[in-house]
Amino acid sequence: LAIAYDEDGVTVADLGSRNGSTFRDRGDERPLRPGAPEPMSHRAVVALPGGITIERSGRSIPLDGERPGSVEPIKDDRRVTRLLVTRP
C-alpha cells in the first residue's frame, strides 16, 4: 500500500498486493485497483489482509513512543493518523 500526501490531500494505492486492499468511504466499499491512487477523505478506511485497517481520522497523535497529550480533532488536518490492528 502506498500512502501519499500533497497539496491535493491524501491518496492511497494498492501496489499490486497478492490479497488486495479494500477501500471504504461514506458507505461505499470496493477493492482498490492496483496502481490507481484513490483520494482518501476524512473517515475513509483502507482494510488490509490480516485485520489491519488504516483510517484518515483528522487527529494528531505522536508516533515516537510518547504518550499523546490531547487527541482532539484538528480542523482540516489531512494526515493519516491512526493504524488499527486487530487479530482474529
PDB file of N, CA, C and O in Angstrom:
ATOM      1  N   LEU A   1       0.851  -1.169   0.000  1.00  0.00           N
ATOM      2  CA  LEU A   1       0.000   0.000   0.000  1.00  0.00           C
ATOM      3  C   LEU A   1       0.897   1.233   0.000  1.00  0.00           C
ATOM      4  O   LEU A   1       1.858   1.307   0.766  1.00  0.00           O
ATOM      5  N   ALA A   2       0.587   2.183  -0.846  1.00  0.00           N
ATOM      6  CA  ALA A   2       1.295   3.459  -0.885  1.00  0.00           C
ATOM      7  C   ALA A   2       0.348   4.537  -0.375  1.00  0.00           C
ATOM      8  O   ALA A   2      -0.801   4.623  -0.809  1.00  0.00           O
ATOM      9  N   ILE A   3       0.837   5.354   0.548  1.00  0.00           N
ATOM     10  CA  ILE A   3       0.084   6.488   1.075  1.00  0.00           C
ATOM     11  C   ILE A   3       0.861   7.741   0.703  1.00  0.00           C
ATOM     12  O   ILE A   3       2.051   7.853   0.996  1.00  0.00           O
ATOM     13  N   ALA A   4       0.180   8.683   0.054  1.00  0.00           N
ATOM     14  CA  ALA A   4       0.849   9.916  -0.376  1.00  0.00           C
ATOM     15  C   ALA A   4       0.063  11.124   0.101  1.00  0.00           C
ATOM     16  O   ALA A   4      -1.161  11.082   0.225  1.00  0.00           O
ATOM     17  N   TYR A   5       0.791  12.203   0.366  1.00  0.00           N
ATOM     18  CA  TYR A   5       0.172  13.461   0.770  1.00  0.00           C
ATOM     19  C   TYR A   5       0.786  14.574  -0.066  1.00  0.00           C
ATOM     20  O   TYR A   5       2.008  14.680  -0.172  1.00  0.00           O
ATOM     21  N   ASP A   6      -0.062  15.396  -0.655  1.00  0.00           N
ATOM     22  CA  ASP A   6       0.404  16.570  -1.378  1.00  0.00           C
ATOM     23  C   ASP A   6      -0.621  17.680  -1.214  1.00  0.00           C
ATOM     24  O   ASP A   6      -1.513  17.579  -0.372  1.00  0.00           O
ATOM     25  N   GLU A   7      -0.505  18.736  -2.009  1.00  0.00           N
ATOM     26  CA  GLU A   7      -1.413  19.876  -1.860  1.00  0.00           C
ATOM     27  C   GLU A   7      -2.872  19.513  -2.150  1.00  0.00           C
ATOM     28  O   GLU A   7      -3.775  20.243  -1.740  1.00  0.00           O
ATOM     29  N   ASP A   8      -3.115  18.411  -2.840  1.00  0.00           N
ATOM     30  CA  ASP A   8      -4.483  17.977  -3.125  1.00  0.00           C
ATOM     31  C   ASP A   8      -5.065  17.095  -2.029  1.00  0.00           C
ATOM     32  O   ASP A   8      -6.265  16.822  -2.049  1.00  0.00           O
ATOM     33  N   GLY A   9      -4.260  16.641  -1.077  1.00  0.00           N
ATOM     34  CA  GLY A   9      -4.747  15.804   0.012  1.00  0.00           C
ATOM     35  C   GLY A   9      -4.039  14.471   0.087  1.00  0.00           C
ATOM     36  O   GLY A   9      -2.916  14.326  -0.396  1.00  0.00           O
ATOM     37  N   VAL A  10      -4.693  13.498   0.692  1.00  0.00           N
ATOM     38  CA  VAL A  10      -4.132  12.163   0.907  1.00  0.00           C
ATOM     39  C   VAL A  10      -4.682  11.213  -0.137  1.00  0.00           C
ATOM     40  O   VAL A  10      -5.881  11.207  -0.416  1.00  0.00           O
ATOM     41  N   THR A  11      -3.801  10.408  -0.715  1.00  0.00           N
ATOM     42  CA  THR A  11      -4.230   9.344  -1.622  1.00  0.00           C
ATOM     43  C   THR A  11      -3.621   8.026  -1.166  1.00  0.00           C
ATOM     44  O   THR A  11      -2.560   8.002  -0.543  1.00  0.00           O
ATOM     45  N   VAL A  12      -4.302   6.932  -1.482  1.00  0.00           N
ATOM     46  CA  VAL A  12      -3.791   5.590  -1.203  1.00  0.00           C
ATOM     47  C   VAL A  12      -3.841   4.790  -2.499  1.00  0.00           C
ATOM     48  O   VAL A  12      -4.703   5.021  -3.347  1.00  0.00           O
ATOM     49  N   ALA A  13      -2.916   3.852  -2.646  1.00  0.00           N
ATOM     50  CA  ALA A  13      -2.905   2.991  -3.824  1.00  0.00           C
ATOM     51  C   ALA A  13      -2.388   1.617  -3.437  1.00  0.00           C
ATOM     52  O   ALA A  13      -1.416   1.491  -2.693  1.00  0.00           O
ATOM     53  N   ASP A  14      -3.039   0.607  -3.941  1.00  0.00           N
ATOM     54  CA  ASP A  14      -2.557  -0.764  -3.772  1.00  0.00           C
ATOM     55  C   ASP A  14      -1.394  -0.941  -4.745  1.00  0.00           C
ATOM     56  O   ASP A  14      -1.480  -0.538  -5.905  1.00  0.00           O
ATOM     57  N   LEU A  15      -0.326  -1.535  -4.275  1.00  0.00           N
ATOM     58  CA  LEU A  15       0.860  -1.704  -5.114  1.00  0.00           C
ATOM     59  C   LEU A  15       0.918  -3.079  -5.773  1.00  0.00           C
ATOM     60  O   LEU A  15       1.991  -3.566  -6.126  1.00  0.00           O
ATOM     61  N   GLY A  16      -0.244  -3.693  -5.932  1.00  0.00           N
ATOM     62  CA  GLY A  16      -0.288  -4.995  -6.569  1.00  0.00           C
ATOM     63  C   GLY A  16      -0.175  -6.131  -5.569  1.00  0.00           C
ATOM     64  O   GLY A  16       0.406  -7.176  -5.863  1.00  0.00           O
ATOM     65  N   SER A  17      -0.735  -5.921  -4.384  1.00  0.00           N
ATOM     66  CA  SER A  17      -0.637  -6.936  -3.333  1.00  0.00           C
ATOM     67  C   SER A  17      -1.345  -8.222  -3.749  1.00  0.00           C
ATOM     68  O   SER A  17      -2.277  -8.200  -4.552  1.00  0.00           O
ATOM     69  N   ARG A  18      -0.896  -9.320  -3.202  1.00  0.00           N
ATOM     70  CA  ARG A  18      -1.453 -10.628  -3.535  1.00  0.00           C
ATOM     71  C   ARG A  18      -2.919 -10.751  -3.123  1.00  0.00           C
ATOM     72  O   ARG A  18      -3.727 -11.299  -3.873  1.00  0.00           O
ATOM     73  N   ASN A  19      -3.271 -10.245  -1.938  1.00  0.00           N
ATOM     74  CA  ASN A  19      -4.631 -10.391  -1.424  1.00  0.00           C
ATOM     75  C   ASN A  19      -5.493  -9.141  -1.573  1.00  0.00           C
ATOM     76  O   ASN A  19      -6.677  -9.171  -1.238  1.00  0.00           O
ATOM     77  N   GLY A  20      -4.931  -8.060  -2.061  1.00  0.00           N
ATOM     78  CA  GLY A  20      -5.701  -6.850  -2.301  1.00  0.00           C
ATOM     79  C   GLY A  20      -5.994  -6.037  -1.053  1.00  0.00           C
ATOM     80  O   GLY A  20      -5.758  -6.484   0.070  1.00  0.00           O
ATOM     81  N   SER A  21      -6.508  -4.848  -1.266  1.00  0.00           N
ATOM     82  CA  SER A  21      -6.894  -3.910  -0.213  1.00  0.00           C
ATOM     83  C   SER A  21      -8.323  -3.457  -0.491  1.00  0.00           C
ATOM     84  O   SER A  21      -8.725  -3.324  -1.647  1.00  0.00           O
ATOM     85  N   THR A  22      -9.083  -3.222   0.570  1.00  0.00           N
ATOM     86  CA  THR A  22     -10.468  -2.770   0.422  1.00  0.00           C
ATOM     87  C   THR A  22     -10.574  -1.329   0.877  1.00  0.00           C
ATOM     88  O   THR A  22     -10.026  -0.968   1.919  1.00  0.00           O
ATOM     89  N   PHE A  23     -11.267  -0.500   0.117  1.00  0.00           N
ATOM     90  CA  PHE A  23     -11.435   0.919   0.410  1.00  0.00           C
ATOM     91  C   PHE A  23     -12.880   1.168   0.805  1.00  0.00           C
ATOM     92  O   PHE A  23     -13.800   0.788   0.082  1.00  0.00           O
ATOM     93  N   ARG A  24     -13.081   1.809   1.961  1.00  0.00           N
ATOM     94  CA  ARG A  24     -14.431   2.145   2.433  1.00  0.00           C
ATOM     95  C   ARG A  24     -14.503   3.650   2.669  1.00  0.00           C
ATOM     96  O   ARG A  24     -13.667   4.228   3.365  1.00  0.00           O
ATOM     97  N   ASP A  25     -15.519   4.268   2.074  1.00  0.00           N
ATOM     98  CA  ASP A  25     -15.702   5.704   2.251  1.00  0.00           C
ATOM     99  C   ASP A  25     -17.183   6.037   2.105  1.00  0.00           C
ATOM    100  O   ASP A  25     -17.783   5.801   1.056  1.00  0.00           O
ATOM    101  N   ARG A  26     -17.763   6.585   3.167  1.00  0.00           N
ATOM    102  CA  ARG A  26     -19.163   7.038   3.170  1.00  0.00           C
ATOM    103  C   ARG A  26     -20.131   5.968   2.666  1.00  0.00           C
ATOM    104  O   ARG A  26     -20.982   6.243   1.819  1.00  0.00           O
ATOM    105  N   GLY A  27     -19.999   4.758   3.187  1.00  0.00           N
ATOM    106  CA  GLY A  27     -20.913   3.685   2.844  1.00  0.00           C
ATOM    107  C   GLY A  27     -20.544   2.907   1.595  1.00  0.00           C
ATOM    108  O   GLY A  27     -21.124   1.852   1.338  1.00  0.00           O
ATOM    109  N   ASP A  28     -19.604   3.397   0.820  1.00  0.00           N
ATOM    110  CA  ASP A  28     -19.156   2.715  -0.388  1.00  0.00           C
ATOM    111  C   ASP A  28     -17.966   1.829  -0.026  1.00  0.00           C
ATOM    112  O   ASP A  28     -17.032   2.292   0.629  1.00  0.00           O
ATOM    113  N   GLU A  29     -17.987   0.567  -0.443  1.00  0.00           N
ATOM    114  CA  GLU A  29     -16.872  -0.343  -0.186  1.00  0.00           C
ATOM    115  C   GLU A  29     -16.501  -1.035  -1.488  1.00  0.00           C
ATOM    116  O   GLU A  29     -17.356  -1.603  -2.168  1.00  0.00           O
ATOM    117  N   ARG A  30     -15.211  -0.979  -1.831  1.00  0.00           N
ATOM    118  CA  ARG A  30     -14.749  -1.591  -3.075  1.00  0.00           C
ATOM    119  C   ARG A  30     -13.259  -1.910  -2.966  1.00  0.00           C
ATOM    120  O   ARG A  30     -12.551  -1.300  -2.165  1.00  0.00           O
ATOM    121  N   PRO A  31     -12.786  -2.852  -3.759  1.00  0.00           N
ATOM    122  CA  PRO A  31     -11.350  -3.133  -3.753  1.00  0.00           C
ATOM    123  C   PRO A  31     -10.582  -1.975  -4.391  1.00  0.00           C
ATOM    124  O   PRO A  31     -11.069  -1.334  -5.323  1.00  0.00           O
ATOM    125  N   LEU A  32      -9.390  -1.718  -3.885  1.00  0.00           N
ATOM    126  CA  LEU A  32      -8.515  -0.744  -4.536  1.00  0.00           C
ATOM    127  C   LEU A  32      -7.940  -1.399  -5.784  1.00  0.00           C
ATOM    128  O   LEU A  32      -7.517  -2.554  -5.747  1.00  0.00           O
ATOM    129  N   ARG A  33      -7.926  -0.670  -6.872  1.00  0.00           N
ATOM    130  CA  ARG A  33      -7.325  -1.181  -8.105  1.00  0.00           C
ATOM    131  C   ARG A  33      -5.814  -0.999  -8.029  1.00  0.00           C
ATOM    132  O   ARG A  33      -5.350   0.096  -7.712  1.00  0.00           O
ATOM    133  N   PRO A  34      -5.040  -2.032  -8.307  1.00  0.00           N
ATOM    134  CA  PRO A  34      -3.583  -1.918  -8.229  1.00  0.00           C
ATOM    135  C   PRO A  34      -3.053  -0.757  -9.060  1.00  0.00           C
ATOM    136  O   PRO A  34      -3.375  -0.617 -10.240  1.00  0.00           O
ATOM    137  N   GLY A  35      -2.231   0.072  -8.419  1.00  0.00           N
ATOM    138  CA  GLY A  35      -1.586   1.186  -9.093  1.00  0.00           C
ATOM    139  C   GLY A  35      -2.445   2.409  -9.339  1.00  0.00           C
ATOM    140  O   GLY A  35      -1.956   3.390  -9.899  1.00  0.00           O
ATOM    141  N   ALA A  36      -3.723   2.386  -8.934  1.00  0.00           N
ATOM    142  CA  ALA A  36      -4.620   3.519  -9.168  1.00  0.00           C
ATOM    143  C   ALA A  36      -4.825   4.288  -7.867  1.00  0.00           C
ATOM    144  O   ALA A  36      -5.537   3.809  -6.984  1.00  0.00           O
ATOM    145  N   PRO A  37      -4.215   5.476  -7.723  1.00  0.00           N
ATOM    146  CA  PRO A  37      -4.384   6.246  -6.491  1.00  0.00           C
ATOM    147  C   PRO A  37      -5.842   6.619  -6.254  1.00  0.00           C
ATOM    148  O   PRO A  37      -6.557   6.992  -7.184  1.00  0.00           O
ATOM    149  N   GLU A  38      -6.272   6.514  -5.010  1.00  0.00           N
ATOM    150  CA  GLU A  38      -7.647   6.810  -4.612  1.00  0.00           C
ATOM    151  C   GLU A  38      -7.613   7.934  -3.575  1.00  0.00           C
ATOM    152  O   GLU A  38      -6.943   7.790  -2.553  1.00  0.00           O
ATOM    153  N   PRO A  39      -8.324   9.062  -3.808  1.00  0.00           N
ATOM    154  CA  PRO A  39      -8.365  10.128  -2.797  1.00  0.00           C
ATOM    155  C   PRO A  39      -8.987   9.599  -1.506  1.00  0.00           C
ATOM    156  O   PRO A  39      -9.968   8.855  -1.536  1.00  0.00           O
ATOM    157  N   MET A  40      -8.408   9.989  -0.381  1.00  0.00           N
ATOM    158  CA  MET A  40      -8.866   9.498   0.921  1.00  0.00           C
ATOM    159  C   MET A  40      -9.426  10.666   1.723  1.00  0.00           C
ATOM    160  O   MET A  40      -8.669  11.503   2.213  1.00  0.00           O
ATOM    161  N   SER A  41     -10.749  10.724   1.858  1.00  0.00           N
ATOM    162  CA  SER A  41     -11.386  11.795   2.619  1.00  0.00           C
ATOM    163  C   SER A  41     -11.347  11.458   4.109  1.00  0.00           C
ATOM    164  O   SER A  41     -10.948  10.357   4.489  1.00  0.00           O
ATOM    165  N   HIS A  42     -11.762  12.410   4.954  1.00  0.00           N
ATOM    166  CA  HIS A  42     -11.846  12.151   6.387  1.00  0.00           C
ATOM    167  C   HIS A  42     -12.777  10.986   6.635  1.00  0.00           C
ATOM    168  O   HIS A  42     -13.833  10.882   6.011  1.00  0.00           O
ATOM    169  N   ARG A  43     -12.394  10.121   7.532  1.00  0.00           N
ATOM    170  CA  ARG A  43     -13.142   8.921   7.946  1.00  0.00           C
ATOM    171  C   ARG A  43     -13.105   7.795   6.926  1.00  0.00           C
ATOM    172  O   ARG A  43     -13.734   6.760   7.147  1.00  0.00           O
ATOM    173  N   ALA A  44     -12.391   7.957   5.815  1.00  0.00           N
ATOM    174  CA  ALA A  44     -12.218   6.851   4.876  1.00  0.00           C
ATOM    175  C   ALA A  44     -11.309   5.815   5.524  1.00  0.00           C
ATOM    176  O   ALA A  44     -10.457   6.150   6.347  1.00  0.00           O
ATOM    177  N   VAL A  45     -11.498   4.554   5.144  1.00  0.00           N
ATOM    178  CA  VAL A  45     -10.761   3.446   5.747  1.00  0.00           C
ATOM    179  C   VAL A  45     -10.220   2.544   4.646  1.00  0.00           C
ATOM    180  O   VAL A  45     -10.912   2.263   3.667  1.00  0.00           O
ATOM    181  N   VAL A  46      -8.980   2.092   4.811  1.00  0.00           N
ATOM    182  CA  VAL A  46      -8.406   1.071   3.949  1.00  0.00           C
ATOM    183  C   VAL A  46      -8.210  -0.163   4.808  1.00  0.00           C
ATOM    184  O   VAL A  46      -7.555  -0.107   5.849  1.00  0.00           O
ATOM    185  N   ALA A  47      -8.780  -1.284   4.369  1.00  0.00           N
ATOM    186  CA  ALA A  47      -8.646  -2.547   5.095  1.00  0.00           C
ATOM    187  C   ALA A  47      -7.665  -3.437   4.346  1.00  0.00           C
ATOM    188  O   ALA A  47      -7.816  -3.693   3.151  1.00  0.00           O
ATOM    189  N   LEU A  48      -6.657  -3.901   5.074  1.00  0.00           N
ATOM    190  CA  LEU A  48      -5.645  -4.793   4.518  1.00  0.00           C
ATOM    191  C   LEU A  48      -5.885  -6.204   5.043  1.00  0.00           C
ATOM    192  O   LEU A  48      -6.551  -6.371   6.065  1.00  0.00           O
ATOM    193  N   PRO A  49      -5.362  -7.211   4.375  1.00  0.00           N
ATOM    194  CA  PRO A  49      -5.491  -8.566   4.897  1.00  0.00           C
ATOM    195  C   PRO A  49      -4.871  -8.672   6.294  1.00  0.00           C
ATOM    196  O   PRO A  49      -3.972  -7.906   6.642  1.00  0.00           O
ATOM    197  N   GLY A  50      -5.350  -9.607   7.069  1.00  0.00           N
ATOM    198  CA  GLY A  50      -4.809  -9.806   8.412  1.00  0.00           C
ATOM    199  C   GLY A  50      -5.450  -8.923   9.459  1.00  0.00           C
ATOM    200  O   GLY A  50      -4.966  -8.865  10.590  1.00  0.00           O
ATOM    201  N   GLY A  51      -6.535  -8.228   9.113  1.00  0.00           N
ATOM    202  CA  GLY A  51      -7.232  -7.411  10.098  1.00  0.00           C
ATOM    203  C   GLY A  51      -6.630  -6.045  10.346  1.00  0.00           C
ATOM    204  O   GLY A  51      -6.974  -5.414  11.346  1.00  0.00           O
ATOM    205  N   ILE A  52      -5.756  -5.559   9.495  1.00  0.00           N
ATOM    206  CA  ILE A  52      -5.151  -4.230   9.650  1.00  0.00           C
ATOM    207  C   ILE A  52      -5.994  -3.219   8.900  1.00  0.00           C
ATOM    208  O   ILE A  52      -6.317  -3.422   7.730  1.00  0.00           O
ATOM    209  N   THR A  53      -6.359  -2.114   9.573  1.00  0.00           N
ATOM    210  CA  THR A  53      -7.087  -1.037   8.913  1.00  0.00           C
ATOM    211  C   THR A  53      -6.359   0.286   9.138  1.00  0.00           C
ATOM    212  O   THR A  53      -5.729   0.503  10.173  1.00  0.00           O
ATOM    213  N   ILE A  54      -6.463   1.156   8.147  1.00  0.00           N
ATOM    214  CA  ILE A  54      -5.883   2.495   8.223  1.00  0.00           C
ATOM    215  C   ILE A  54      -7.018   3.466   7.970  1.00  0.00           C
ATOM    216  O   ILE A  54      -7.717   3.373   6.961  1.00  0.00           O
ATOM    217  N   GLU A  55      -7.200   4.413   8.907  1.00  0.00           N
ATOM    218  CA  GLU A  55      -8.284   5.386   8.797  1.00  0.00           C
ATOM    219  C   GLU A  55      -7.693   6.785   8.790  1.00  0.00           C
ATOM    220  O   GLU A  55      -6.778   7.084   9.557  1.00  0.00           O
ATOM    221  N   ARG A  56      -8.216   7.635   7.929  1.00  0.00           N
ATOM    222  CA  ARG A  56      -7.843   9.046   7.951  1.00  0.00           C
ATOM    223  C   ARG A  56      -8.789   9.730   8.923  1.00  0.00           C
ATOM    224  O   ARG A  56      -9.939  10.017   8.591  1.00  0.00           O
ATOM    225  N   SER A  57      -8.293   9.986  10.124  1.00  0.00           N
ATOM    226  CA  SER A  57      -9.171  10.437  11.194  1.00  0.00           C
ATOM    227  C   SER A  57      -9.152  11.943  11.425  1.00  0.00           C
ATOM    228  O   SER A  57     -10.127  12.487  11.944  1.00  0.00           O
ATOM    229  N   GLY A  58      -8.090  12.624  11.061  1.00  0.00           N
ATOM    230  CA  GLY A  58      -8.003  14.052  11.328  1.00  0.00           C
ATOM    231  C   GLY A  58      -7.454  14.374  12.694  1.00  0.00           C
ATOM    232  O   GLY A  58      -7.424  15.540  13.087  1.00  0.00           O
ATOM    233  N   ARG A  59      -7.008  13.345  13.444  1.00  0.00           N
ATOM    234  CA  ARG A  59      -6.403  13.587  14.746  1.00  0.00           C
ATOM    235  C   ARG A  59      -4.890  13.511  14.631  1.00  0.00           C
ATOM    236  O   ARG A  59      -4.361  12.817  13.762  1.00  0.00           O
ATOM    237  N   SER A  60      -4.212  14.207  15.486  1.00  0.00           N
ATOM    238  CA  SER A  60      -2.759  14.194  15.508  1.00  0.00           C
ATOM    239  C   SER A  60      -2.282  13.451  16.743  1.00  0.00           C
ATOM    240  O   SER A  60      -2.518  13.892  17.867  1.00  0.00           O
ATOM    241  N   ILE A  61      -1.612  12.328  16.539  1.00  0.00           N
ATOM    242  CA  ILE A  61      -1.119  11.511  17.640  1.00  0.00           C
ATOM    243  C   ILE A  61       0.359  11.260  17.401  1.00  0.00           C
ATOM    244  O   ILE A  61       0.731  10.789  16.327  1.00  0.00           O
ATOM    245  N   PRO A  62       1.221  11.564  18.381  1.00  0.00           N
ATOM    246  CA  PRO A  62       2.653  11.329  18.179  1.00  0.00           C
ATOM    247  C   PRO A  62       2.938   9.851  17.952  1.00  0.00           C
ATOM    248  O   PRO A  62       2.313   8.987  18.566  1.00  0.00           O
ATOM    249  N   LEU A  63       3.880   9.571  17.071  1.00  0.00           N
ATOM    250  CA  LEU A  63       4.216   8.196  16.758  1.00  0.00           C
ATOM    251  C   LEU A  63       5.605   7.809  17.268  1.00  0.00           C
ATOM    252  O   LEU A  63       6.139   6.770  16.878  1.00  0.00           O
ATOM    253  N   ASP A  64       6.185   8.625  18.124  1.00  0.00           N
ATOM    254  CA  ASP A  64       7.548   8.361  18.585  1.00  0.00           C
ATOM    255  C   ASP A  64       7.607   7.643  19.926  1.00  0.00           C
ATOM    256  O   ASP A  64       8.658   7.636  20.566  1.00  0.00           O
ATOM    257  N   GLY A  65       6.510   7.040  20.365  1.00  0.00           N
ATOM    258  CA  GLY A  65       6.508   6.306  21.617  1.00  0.00           C
ATOM    259  C   GLY A  65       6.075   7.120  22.816  1.00  0.00           C
ATOM    260  O   GLY A  65       5.863   6.554  23.888  1.00  0.00           O
ATOM    261  N   GLU A  66       5.935   8.417  22.677  1.00  0.00           N
ATOM    262  CA  GLU A  66       5.478   9.253  23.780  1.00  0.00           C
ATOM    263  C   GLU A  66       3.971   9.145  23.913  1.00  0.00           C
ATOM    264  O   GLU A  66       3.264   8.887  22.939  1.00  0.00           O
ATOM    265  N   ARG A  67       3.492   9.344  25.122  1.00  0.00           N
ATOM    266  CA  ARG A  67       2.044   9.343  25.337  1.00  0.00           C
ATOM    267  C   ARG A  67       1.460  10.602  24.723  1.00  0.00           C
ATOM    268  O   ARG A  67       2.002  11.691  24.912  1.00  0.00           O
ATOM    269  N   PRO A  68       0.348  10.469  23.981  1.00  0.00           N
ATOM    270  CA  PRO A  68      -0.257  11.657  23.380  1.00  0.00           C
ATOM    271  C   PRO A  68      -0.874  12.553  24.436  1.00  0.00           C
ATOM    272  O   PRO A  68      -1.397  12.076  25.443  1.00  0.00           O
ATOM    273  N   GLY A  69      -0.811  13.836  24.202  1.00  0.00           N
ATOM    274  CA  GLY A  69      -1.497  14.792  25.068  1.00  0.00           C
ATOM    275  C   GLY A  69      -2.962  14.810  24.671  1.00  0.00           C
ATOM    276  O   GLY A  69      -3.706  13.883  24.991  1.00  0.00           O
ATOM    277  N   SER A  70      -3.374  15.841  23.988  1.00  0.00           N
ATOM    278  CA  SER A  70      -4.746  15.949  23.507  1.00  0.00           C
ATOM    279  C   SER A  70      -4.874  15.212  22.179  1.00  0.00           C
ATOM    280  O   SER A  70      -3.989  15.300  21.328  1.00  0.00           O
ATOM    281  N   VAL A  71      -5.955  14.498  22.004  1.00  0.00           N
ATOM    282  CA  VAL A  71      -6.221  13.845  20.728  1.00  0.00           C
ATOM    283  C   VAL A  71      -7.517  14.388  20.126  1.00  0.00           C
ATOM    284  O   VAL A  71      -8.237  13.681  19.422  1.00  0.00           O
ATOM    285  N   GLU A  72      -7.790  15.634  20.414  1.00  0.00           N
ATOM    286  CA  GLU A  72      -8.975  16.283  19.874  1.00  0.00           C
ATOM    287  C   GLU A  72      -8.819  16.418  18.355  1.00  0.00           C
ATOM    288  O   GLU A  72      -7.702  16.600  17.870  1.00  0.00           O
ATOM    289  N   PRO A  73      -9.912  16.333  17.603  1.00  0.00           N
ATOM    290  CA  PRO A  73      -9.827  16.509  16.150  1.00  0.00           C
ATOM    291  C   PRO A  73      -9.250  17.873  15.798  1.00  0.00           C
ATOM    292  O   PRO A  73      -9.552  18.881  16.437  1.00  0.00           O
ATOM    293  N   ILE A  74      -8.419  17.878  14.777  1.00  0.00           N
ATOM    294  CA  ILE A  74      -7.825  19.113  14.280  1.00  0.00           C
ATOM    295  C   ILE A  74      -8.514  19.436  12.968  1.00  0.00           C
ATOM    296  O   ILE A  74      -8.578  18.598  12.068  1.00  0.00           O
ATOM    297  N   LYS A  75      -9.020  20.629  12.864  1.00  0.00           N
ATOM    298  CA  LYS A  75      -9.773  21.012  11.675  1.00  0.00           C
ATOM    299  C   LYS A  75      -8.893  20.937  10.426  1.00  0.00           C
ATOM    300  O   LYS A  75      -7.803  21.508  10.381  1.00  0.00           O
ATOM    301  N   ASP A  76      -9.386  20.225   9.418  1.00  0.00           N
ATOM    302  CA  ASP A  76      -8.758  20.102   8.104  1.00  0.00           C
ATOM    303  C   ASP A  76      -7.323  19.579   8.166  1.00  0.00           C
ATOM    304  O   ASP A  76      -6.472  20.005   7.386  1.00  0.00           O
ATOM    305  N   ASP A  77      -7.059  18.671   9.076  1.00  0.00           N
ATOM    306  CA  ASP A  77      -5.760  18.013   9.125  1.00  0.00           C
ATOM    307  C   ASP A  77      -5.811  16.844   8.152  1.00  0.00           C
ATOM    308  O   ASP A  77      -6.667  15.971   8.294  1.00  0.00           O
ATOM    309  N   ARG A  78      -4.927  16.802   7.178  1.00  0.00           N
ATOM    310  CA  ARG A  78      -5.016  15.812   6.113  1.00  0.00           C
ATOM    311  C   ARG A  78      -4.095  14.613   6.314  1.00  0.00           C
ATOM    312  O   ARG A  78      -3.904  13.824   5.389  1.00  0.00           O
ATOM    313  N   ARG A  79      -3.528  14.466   7.496  1.00  0.00           N
ATOM    314  CA  ARG A  79      -2.616  13.350   7.719  1.00  0.00           C
ATOM    315  C   ARG A  79      -3.365  12.063   8.046  1.00  0.00           C
ATOM    316  O   ARG A  79      -4.442  12.094   8.641  1.00  0.00           O
ATOM    317  N   VAL A  80      -2.794  10.950   7.657  1.00  0.00           N
ATOM    318  CA  VAL A  80      -3.291   9.654   8.104  1.00  0.00           C
ATOM    319  C   VAL A  80      -2.739   9.482   9.508  1.00  0.00           C
ATOM    320  O   VAL A  80      -1.524   9.524   9.706  1.00  0.00           O
ATOM    321  N   THR A  81      -3.617   9.287  10.488  1.00  0.00           N
ATOM    322  CA  THR A  81      -3.150   9.367  11.868  1.00  0.00           C
ATOM    323  C   THR A  81      -3.496   8.183  12.734  1.00  0.00           C
ATOM    324  O   THR A  81      -3.157   8.185  13.917  1.00  0.00           O
ATOM    325  N   ARG A  82      -4.156   7.172  12.205  1.00  0.00           N
ATOM    326  CA  ARG A  82      -4.489   6.057  13.083  1.00  0.00           C
ATOM    327  C   ARG A  82      -4.299   4.752  12.330  1.00  0.00           C
ATOM    328  O   ARG A  82      -4.755   4.597  11.197  1.00  0.00           O
ATOM    329  N   LEU A  83      -3.623   3.824  12.972  1.00  0.00           N
ATOM    330  CA  LEU A  83      -3.426   2.494  12.425  1.00  0.00           C
ATOM    331  C   LEU A  83      -4.003   1.512  13.442  1.00  0.00           C
ATOM    332  O   LEU A  83      -3.525   1.420  14.573  1.00  0.00           O
ATOM    333  N   LEU A  84      -5.034   0.782  13.024  1.00  0.00           N
ATOM    334  CA  LEU A  84      -5.670  -0.181  13.898  1.00  0.00           C
ATOM    335  C   LEU A  84      -5.281  -1.577  13.458  1.00  0.00           C
ATOM    336  O   LEU A  84      -5.363  -1.903  12.274  1.00  0.00           O
ATOM    337  N   VAL A  85      -4.860  -2.402  14.398  1.00  0.00           N
ATOM    338  CA  VAL A  85      -4.509  -3.780  14.084  1.00  0.00           C
ATOM    339  C   VAL A  85      -5.387  -4.673  14.931  1.00  0.00           C
ATOM    340  O   VAL A  85      -5.373  -4.585  16.158  1.00  0.00           O
ATOM    341  N   THR A  86      -6.144  -5.524  14.288  1.00  0.00           N
ATOM    342  CA  THR A  86      -6.970  -6.481  15.012  1.00  0.00           C
ATOM    343  C   THR A  86      -6.616  -7.863  14.503  1.00  0.00           C
ATOM    344  O   THR A  86      -6.479  -8.067  13.296  1.00  0.00           O
ATOM    345  N   ARG A  87      -6.472  -8.778  15.381  1.00  0.00           N
ATOM    346  CA  ARG A  87      -6.154 -10.152  15.008  1.00  0.00           C
ATOM    347  C   ARG A  87      -7.357 -11.031  15.322  1.00  0.00           C
ATOM    348  O   ARG A  87      -7.930 -10.929  16.407  1.00  0.00           O
ATOM    349  N   PRO A  88      -7.747 -11.898  14.381  1.00  0.00           N
ATOM    350  CA  PRO A  88      -8.904 -12.764  14.635  1.00  0.00           C
ATOM    351  C   PRO A  88      -8.641 -13.765  15.760  1.00  0.00           C
ATOM    352  O   PRO A  88      -9.517 -14.564  16.092  1.00  0.00           O
TER     353      PRO A  88
END
